[in-house]
Amino acid sequence: MPLYNFHCPDCDKDTELLVGASETPVCPSCGSQKLERMIGRIAPEAKLAAAAKVWRAQAAREGHASNFSSSERKR
């Protein structure tokens, strides 16, 4: 399922949701189904390295480090 950015005109909040092709997204704040899909922005490259470090640390804590190389895994 792809991750999309949505704006809710009823409560004026923005959110990211995983939405399947046949699903109708629902606002997590107010329950409205009138969400408008927004164009998602890609994170700047400078932030990707810092974000990857955080994701790897979280994956290691949760035991989901199987997709990282052995040098990236904590032993």
N, C-alpha and C positions, 0 to 999 in steps of 0.2 A: 504494500500500500504506500502511495506517495505521501509526503508531508507537504501540506499546503498552508499558506497564510490566509487568514480570513479576517474581515472586519464586520462587526455586528452593528447595523444602523440603529437597532432598538436600544442597546445599552452603551453604544459608542466605545466598545472594547475590541482590541485586536488579539488574535490567538493563532497558534499553530496546531493543526490537527492532522492525524493520519486518517485519510479518507479513501475508501475503496471506490471503484468506478461506479458501482450501483448504489452507493450510500448517499444519503442526504445529510450534510453536516448540521450539527446542532450546537448552538452557542453554549459553552460550559458555564457562563455567568448567568444568563437569563432564560435559556432554553429555546430561544427563537430559532426558526429554520430559515430566516431571511438573510443568511450570511452571504457576504460578497467576497469572492476570491480576489486576493491581491497578488501582485507580482512579488515573488520572494527575492530577497537579495542574498548574494553570496558573501560569506565572511571575508574580510580582507586577508590576504596571505599572511600578514604579520600576526594576526590573531589565531590562525590555524594551528601553528606550532604550539602555542600556549593551550589552546583548546584540546589538542591531541594529547598533551601531557596530562591534563585533567581527566580526559576520557580513559586513558590507559591506567591511571591510578585508580579510578573508580572500578574499572573492569577487573583489575587485579584484586581489589578488596572484595568484590563480589564473586570472584572465581571464574570470570569469563575472559580470561586472557589467552584462550586457545588461538585467536586470530593474530596474535603478536608473535614476533620472532623470539627465539629463546633468549637472545640478548636483551630483549625488552621486558621479559617476564621477571618478576621477583622470585628469588629462590629461597 
